[in-house]
Amino acid sequence: MTATVTVESGEFAGWSTWPTEPFEYETAGPFYFRVDEKGPVAAFRAQRKHMNAGGVVHGGCLMAFADYSLFAIAHQEIEDEYGVTVAFNSEFLSGPPEGAYIEARGEVLRAGRSIIFVRGLITGDGKPALNFSGTIMRKPKR
């Protein structure tokens, strides 16, 4: 897993991120994560760049965030390793508007020696937006 950095200021001060992941940090995100009293959580604030022509968060953005969230939810299982997504499933439930607080919570269903199974739910301002599940394969560090 790449090194995490703690955000120093702004809305997500105190949260962590992976700035060495260019797509998730610079292009699609930035996305953030932490562990609170309810467990792992990932989040971002929906901006204009995340919207589709219908005025809601683009489905591809939600799926990219769900993929990021697989690793945020499972980060304690793969902290000193590298992983890749080998399976991913999702269903769209609603489209969050611009400015919405987008959050993902979930759980590790099973963590074996080489495979980790994760499921979760993304909400926009508390309203279910996308449910997802995925499989992460552990890989040796590069």
Helices and strands as residue ranges (DSSP letters): E 5-6, E 16-17, H 22-22, I 23-27, E 32-36, E 39-45, G 48-50, H 59-73, E 82-92, E 101-111, E 115-124, E 127-139
